[in-house]
């Protein structure tokens, strides 16, 4: 859940600022596209959290995995949502084109904001490790 909370604003920022997304983007559509990334990001963070609690090497590997996997998880979740919405709302002829555009724009956004993704991953690692190391009474 923490990964979703920390990474979702980055996904929203990437979707709002990626050139070529829309000439005059409808903010509701952009927020919906970014919201579709939440499940993939939350599941990825939940899956990597136990590794982040291990040794420092394990934590570093979990951070690298989150840094590499977060854009993939976000784009995959958005693709699933776009495929479902495009299939329901049309005859299905434009689904392939919609998915291709989504992949292209997702990769552009991920590459543009990669340094900020590194900062978010470090924050995630620190918070996960600090939260777990607190003594419980």
C-alpha positions in Angstrom: 0.0 0.0 0.0 2.9 2.4 0.8 4.4 1.9 -2.6 1.0 2.8 -4.2 0.8 5.9 -2.0 4.3 7.1 -2.8 4.3 6.2 -6.5 0.8 7.2 -7.5 1.6 10.9 -7.5 4.6 10.2 -9.7 2.3 8.3 -12.1 -0.1 11.2 -12.1 2.7 13.7 -12.8 4.0 11.5 -15.6 0.6 11.2 -17.2 -0.1 15.0 -16.9 3.3 16.0 -18.4 4.0 13.4 -21.1 4.1 15.2 -24.4 1.7 13.9 -27.0 -0.8 12.5 -24.5 -3.6 14.8 -25.6 -3.6 18.2 -27.1 -6.0 19.5 -24.5 -6.1 16.8 -21.8 -9.3 16.2 -19.9 -8.1 16.0 -16.3 -10.7 13.4 -15.4 -9.3 11.0 -18.0 -5.7 11.6 -16.9 -6.6 11.0 -13.2 -8.5 7.8 -14.2 -5.6 6.5 -16.2 -3.2 7.2 -13.3 -5.7 5.6 -10.9 -5.6 2.4 -12.9 -2.0 2.1 -11.9 -2.7 1.8 -8.2 -3.3 -2.0 -8.0 -0.1 -2.9 -9.8 2.0 -0.5 -7.7 0.4 -1.6 -4.4 0.9 -5.3 -5.2 4.5 -4.8 -6.3 5.3 -2.9 -3.0 3.5 -5.5 -0.9 5.5 -8.3 -2.6 8.8 -6.6 -2.2 8.3 -5.4 1.4 9.5 -8.6 3.0 12.7 -8.5 1.0 13.3 -4.9 2.0 13.2 -6.0 5.7 16.1 -8.4 5.3 19.8 -7.5 5.1 21.0 -4.4 3.5 21.8 -6.3 0.4 18.3 -7.7 0.3 16.9 -4.2 0.8 19.1 -2.8 -2.0 17.9 -5.6 -4.3 14.2 -4.9 -3.3 14.8 -1.2 -4.1 16.3 -2.0 -7.5 13.4 -4.4 -8.2 10.9 -1.7 -7.2 12.7 0.9 -9.4 12.6 -1.3 -12.4 9.2 -2.9 -11.7 7.2 0.1 -10.8 6.9 1.5 -14.3 6.1 -1.9 -15.7 3.5 -2.6 -13.0 1.9 0.9 -13.6 1.8 0.5 -17.3 0.5 -3.1 -17.1 -2.3 -2.1 -14.8 -3.2 0.9 -17.0 -3.2 -1.4 -20.1 -5.6 -3.8 -18.5 -8.0 -1.0 -17.6 -7.6 0.6 -21.1 -8.3 -2.8 -22.8 -11.4 -3.4 -20.7 -12.8 0.2 -21.2 -12.0 0.3 -24.9 -13.6 -3.2 -25.4 -16.8 -2.2 -23.6 -17.1 1.3 -25.1 -16.5 0.4 -28.8 -16.6 -2.5 -31.2 -13.1 -3.5 -30.3 -11.5 -2.2 -33.5 -9.5 0.5 -31.8 -8.3 -1.6 -28.8 -4.9 -2.4 -30.3 -4.3 1.2 -31.3 -5.3 2.4 -27.8 -3.0 -0.1 -26.1 -0.1 0.9 -28.4 -0.5 4.6 -27.6 -0.7 3.7 -23.9 2.5 1.8 -24.0 4.3 4.5 -25.9 3.2 7.3 -23.6 3.8 5.2 -20.5 7.4 4.5 -21.6 8.0 8.2 -22.4 6.6 9.2 -19.0 8.7 6.5 -17.1 11.9 7.6 -18.8 11.3 11.3 -18.2 10.7 10.9 -14.5 13.2 8.1 -13.8 15.4 10.2 -11.4 12.4 11.1 -9.3 11.5 7.4 -9.3 14.9 6.7 -7.7 14.2 9.2 -4.9 10.7 7.7 -4.3 12.2 4.2 -4.1 14.8 5.3 -1.5 12.0 6.9 0.6 10.0 3.7 0.3 13.0 1.6 1.5 13.7 3.9 4.5 10.0 4.1 5.6 9.5 0.3 5.3 12.7 -0.5 7.2 12.0 2.2 9.9 8.4 1.1 10.4 9.4 -2.5 10.9 12.3 -1.7 13.2 10.1 0.2 15.7 9.6 -1.7 19.0 6.0 -2.7 19.6 4.6 -2.7 23.1 
